[in-house]
């Protein structure tokens, strides 16, 4: 069974680049990938915070959070 991988982003250029490079590059046979645009799905910000996301873009794989570059703090998305 594939491992759950959630890629959180805000749609900024850094995030879009990271999505193309990182999330799209994951082996879909090994990972069940979900892309979450937090600018469009603000109701999922708390979920991202609960997973340990402090800034986007970030990738959560099997409960581990990986921050990629720095596009925006989650606090900025709440405003």
GUDREN-883064 format. One line per 4 residues: number of its first residue (from 1); their letters; for each residue x, y, z of N, C-alpha, C, O, CB. Coordinates in Angstrom, 2 decimals. Glycine has a CB too. Example, Ala and Ser with C-alpha at 12.3 -4.5 7.8 and 13.67 -1.06 7.14 Angstrom:
// residues 2
1) as) 13.19:-5.69:7.80:12.30:-4.50:7.80:13.20:-3.30:7.80:14.24:-3.32:8.46:11.31:-4.47:9.05 | 12.85:-2.25:7.08:13.67:-1.06:7.14:12.90:0.03:7.87:13.41:1.14:8.04:14.08:-0.60:5.72
***
This chain:
// residues 79
1) xxxx) 0.85:-1.18:0.00:0.00:0.00:0.00:0.89:1.24:0.00:1.85:1.32:0.77:-0.96:0.00:1.23 | 0.58:2.21:-0.86:1.40:3.43:-0.94:1.35:4.26:0.34:0.34:4.27:1.05:0.95:4.29:-2.11 | 2.44:4.94:0.63:2.54:5.84:1.78:1.89:7.16:1.42:2.08:7.68:0.32:4.03:6.05:2.20 | 1.11:7.71:2.36:0.45:9.00:2.15:1.49:10.13:2.13:2.34:10.21:3.01:-0.61:9.26:3.26
5) xxxx) 1.41:10.97:1.11:2.27:12.15:1.00:1.39:13.35:0.67:0.65:13.33:-0.32:3.38:11.95:-0.10 | 1.46:14.38:1.50:0.66:15.58:1.27:1.60:16.76:1.05:2.45:17.06:1.88:-0.30:15.86:2.46 | 1.42:17.42:-0.09:2.21:18.58:-0.46:1.35:19.81:-0.23:0.35:20.01:-0.91:2.72:18.50:-1.94 | 1.75:20.64:0.74:1.03:21.89:1.05:1.73:23.06:0.39:2.96:23.16:0.43:0.93:22.11:2.59
9) xxxx) 0.96:23.94:-0.23:1.54:25.13:-0.84:0.52:26.26:-0.87:-0.65:26.07:-0.51:2.03:24.82:-2.27 | 0.98:27.43:-1.29:0.10:28.61:-1.32:-0.05:29.20:-2.73:-0.66:30.25:-2.89:0.64:29.67:-0.38 | 0.51:28.53:-3.72:0.36:29.00:-5.09:1.39:30.02:-5.53:1.35:30.49:-6.67:-0.97:29.58:-5.26 | 2.33:30.39:-4.64:3.36:31.36:-5.01:4.36:30.69:-5.98:4.37:29.47:-6.10:4.10:31.90:-3.73
13) xxxx) 5.19:31.48:-6.65:6.15:30.91:-7.60:7.08:29.86:-6.98:7.37:28.84:-7.61:6.98:32.01:-8.20 | 7.54:30.09:-5.75:8.40:29.11:-5.07:7.63:27.80:-4.89:8.18:26.71:-5.10:8.88:29.66:-3.70 | 6.37:27.90:-4.49:5.54:26.72:-4.26:5.28:25.94:-5.55:5.37:24.72:-5.58:4.21:27.12:-3.62 | 4.96:26.67:-6.61:4.67:26.03:-7.89:5.91:25.31:-8.41:5.82:24.20:-8.92:4.17:27.07:-8.93
17) xxxx) 7.07:25.94:-8.27:8.33:25.30:-8.65:8.58:24.03:-7.85:8.96:23.00:-8.41:9.49:26.27:-8.45 | 8.35:24.10:-6.55:8.56:22.94:-5.69:7.58:21.83:-6.03:7.94:20.65:-6.00:8.41:23.34:-4.21 | 6.35:22.18:-6.36:5.37:21.17:-6.76:5.84:20.43:-8.00:5.80:19.20:-8.05:3.99:21.81:-7.02 | 6.30:21.17:-8.98:6.78:20.55:-10.23:8.01:19.67:-9.99:8.13:18.58:-10.56:7.13:21.63:-11.27
21) xxxx) 8.90:20.14:-9.14:10.15:19.43:-8.91:10.00:18.28:-7.92:10.49:17.18:-8.17:11.19:20.39:-8.40 | 9.32:18.52:-6.81:9.27:17.55:-5.73:8.03:16.66:-5.80:8.15:15.44:-5.96:9.31:18.26:-4.39 | 6.87:17.25:-5.69:5.63:16.46:-5.62:5.38:15.67:-6.89:5.02:14.49:-6.84:4.44:17.37:-5.33 | 5.57:16.31:-8.02:5.35:15.60:-9.29:6.39:14.52:-9.54:6.17:13.61:-10.33:5.35:16.59:-10.44
25) xxxx) 7.53:14.63:-8.85:8.59:13.65:-9.05:8.48:12.42:-8.17:9.26:11.48:-8.32:9.90:14.29:-8.80 | 7.51:12.40:-7.26:7.36:11.23:-6.38:6.79:10.04:-7.16:5.91:10.20:-8.02:6.44:11.57:-5.19 | 7.29:8.88:-6.87:6.83:7.63:-7.49:5.42:7.33:-7.00:5.21:7.04:-5.82:7.80:6.44:-7.17 | 4.45:7.41:-7.89:3.04:7.22:-7.52:2.73:5.77:-7.15:1.67:5.49:-6.59:2.13:7.65:-8.68
29) xxxx) 3.63:4.85:-7.43:3.46:3.47:-6.98:3.83:3.34:-5.50:3.34:2.44:-4.81:4.31:2.51:-7.84 | 4.69:4.22:-5.03:5.15:4.19:-3.63:4.41:5.19:-2.75:4.31:5.00:-1.54:6.64:4.47:-3.57 | 3.89:6.28:-3.36:3.28:7.35:-2.59:1.91:7.73:-3.13:1.72:7.89:-4.34:4.19:8.57:-2.57 | 0.95:7.87:-2.21:-0.37:8.40:-2.53:-0.28:9.90:-2.29:-0.36:10.36:-1.15:-1.53:7.71:-1.65
33) xxxx) -0.11:10.67:-3.37:0.19:12.10:-3.27:-1.08:12.94:-3.35:-1.90:12.77:-4.25:1.15:12.52:-4.37 | -1.22:13.85:-2.39:-2.30:14.83:-2.41:-1.66:16.21:-2.42:-0.77:16.49:-1.62:-3.27:14.65:-1.19 | -2.11:17.07:-3.31:-1.65:18.45:-3.40:-2.72:19.33:-2.76:-3.89:19.28:-3.15:-1.36:18.88:-4.90 | -2.31:20.14:-1.77:-3.26:21.01:-1.08:-2.81:22.46:-1.22:-1.77:22.85:-0.69:-3.40:20.61:0.43
37) xxxx) -3.60:23.24:-1.92:-3.36:24.68:-2.10:-4.05:25.38:-0.93:-5.27:25.54:-0.94:-3.88:25.21:-3.51 | -3.27:25.80:0.06:-3.84:26.39:1.27:-4.48:27.76:1.03:-5.30:28.20:1.84:-2.79:26.52:2.32 | -4.12:28.44:-0.04:-4.78:29.69:-0.38:-6.21:29.46:-0.83:-7.08:30.31:-0.61:-4.01:30.42:-1.48 | -6.47:28.32:-1.43:-7.80:27.96:-1.89:-8.57:27.13:-0.88:-9.80:27.10:-0.89:-7.72:27.21:-3.19
41) xxxx) -7.84:26.46:0.01:-8.47:25.58:1.01:-8.00:25.98:2.41:-7.32:25.23:3.10:-8.13:24.08:0.73 | -8.39:27.19:2.80:-7.96:27.73:4.09:-8.42:26.87:5.26:-7.80:26.88:6.32:-8.48:29.15:4.27 | -9.49:26.12:5.07:-9.99:25.25:6.13:-9.01:24.13:6.46:-9.21:23.41:7.45:-11.33:24.66:5.72 | -7.96:23.96:5.67:-6.99:22.90:5.92:-5.69:23.42:6.54:-4.74:22.66:6.73:-6.67:22.18:4.61
45) xxxx) -5.64:24.72:6.86:-4.45:25.30:7.49:-4.19:24.64:8.84:-3.04:24.32:9.15:-4.61:26.82:7.66 | -5.22:24.45:9.64:-5.06:23.81:10.96:-4.51:22.39:10.81:-3.69:21.95:11.61:-6.41:23.78:11.72 | -4.96:21.69:9.79:-4.46:20.34:9.50:-2.97:20.39:9.21:-2.20:19.57:9.73:-5.21:19.72:8.31 | -2.56:21.34:8.39:-1.14:21.49:8.04:-0.33:21.81:9.29:0.74:21.23:9.50:-0.95:22.60:6.98
49) xxxx) -0.83:22.72:10.12:-0.14:23.06:11.37:-0.01:21.83:12.26:1.03:21.61:12.87:-0.90:24.18:12.11 | -1.06:21.05:12.34:-1.05:19.84:13.16:-0.04:18.83:12.68:0.45:18.01:13.46:-2.41:19.23:13.17 | 0.27:18.88:11.38:1.27:17.97:10.81:2.69:18.51:10.98:3.66:17.85:10.61:0.98:17.74:9.32 | 2.81:19.73:11.55:4.13:20.31:11.78:4.59:21.29:10.73:5.74:21.72:10.75:5.11:19.24:11.88
53) xxxx) 3.70:21.65:9.80:4.06:22.60:8.76:4.12:24.00:9.36:3.17:24.46:10.00:3.03:22.55:7.58 | 5.24:24.68:9.15:5.44:26.05:9.65:5.42:27.06:8.50:5.04:28.22:8.67:6.77:26.16:10.42 | 5.84:26.59:7.31:5.86:27.43:6.12:5.63:26.53:4.90:5.81:25.32:4.96:7.21:28.22:5.99 | 5.24:27.16:3.83:5.03:26.42:2.59:6.03:26.91:1.54:6.45:28.07:1.58:3.57:26.58:2.07
57) xxxx) 6.40:26.07:0.63:5.92:24.71:0.41:6.49:23.73:1.43:7.60:23.89:1.93:6.28:24.26:-0.99 | 5.69:22.71:1.71:6.11:21.65:2.63:5.51:20.33:2.17:4.42:20.29:1.59:5.70:21.99:4.09 | 6.22:19.27:2.45:5.77:17.93:2.08:5.73:17.10:3.36:6.71:17.04:4.11:6.72:17.28:1.00 | 4.59:16.46:3.60:4.44:15.58:4.75:4.32:14.16:4.20:3.39:13.83:3.47:3.19:15.97:5.63
61) xxxx) 5.28:13.33:4.58:5.29:11.94:4.13:5.29:11.03:5.35:6.20:11.07:6.17:6.53:11.64:3.22 | 4.26:10.22:5.45:4.18:9.27:6.54:4.36:9.91:7.90:4.97:9.31:8.79:5.21:8.21:6.36 | 3.83:11.11:8.09:3.92:11.80:9.37:5.16:12.64:9.58:5.28:13.32:10.60:3.83:10.81:10.45 | 6.10:12.61:8.65:7.31:13.44:8.74:7.14:14.66:7.85:6.70:14.56:6.70:8.58:12.64:8.32
65) xxxx) 7.49:15.82:8.39:7.33:17.07:7.65:8.66:17.55:7.11:9.66:17.61:7.83:6.71:18.14:8.55 | 8.66:17.89:5.82:9.86:18.38:5.15:9.54:19.76:4.58:8.67:19.90:3.72:10.33:17.40:4.02 | 10.24:20.77:5.06:10.06:22.13:4.54:10.98:22.31:3.34:12.16:21.95:3.38:10.35:23.20:5.63 | 10.43:22.87:2.27:11.15:23.02:1.01:11.26:24.51:0.71:10.25:25.18:0.51:10.44:22.26:-0.15
69) xxxx) 12.49:25.03:0.68:12.69:26.45:0.41:11.85:27.26:1.39:11.62:26.80:2.51:12.32:26.80:-1.07 | 11.40:28.42:1.02:10.53:29.22:1.89:9.70:30.16:1.03:10.20:31.14:0.49:11.36:30.01:2.95 | 8.42:29.84:0.93:7.52:30.68:0.15:6.73:31.61:1.04:6.69:32.82:0.80:6.58:29.82:-0.66 | 6.10:31.05:2.09:5.29:31.86:3.00:5.10:31.13:4.32:4.97:29.90:4.36:3.91:32.19:2.37
73) xxxx) 5.09:31.90:5.42:4.76:31.34:6.72:3.27:31.05:6.76:2.49:31.74:6.11:5.17:32.29:7.87 | 2.87:30.04:7.53:1.44:29.77:7.67:0.72:30.93:8.32:-0.46:31.15:8.04:1.22:28.50:8.48 | 1.40:31.68:9.19:0.74:32.83:9.83:0.29:33.85:8.78:-0.74:34.50:8.96:1.70:33.50:10.85 | 1.03:33.99:7.70:0.65:34.92:6.64:-0.61:34.44:5.91:-1.40:35.25:5.43:1.81:35.09:5.64
77) xxx) -0.78:33.13:5.83:-1.97:32.58:5.14:-3.22:32.74:5.98:-4.33:32.75:5.43:-1.76:31.12:4.81 | -3.07:32.86:7.29:-4.22:33.03:8.17:-4.77:34.45:8.12:-5.95:34.67:8.42:-3.83:32.68:9.60 | -3.94:35.40:7.74:-4.35:36.81:7.75:-5.40:37.13:6.71:-5.84:38.27:6.60:-3.16:37.70:7.52
***
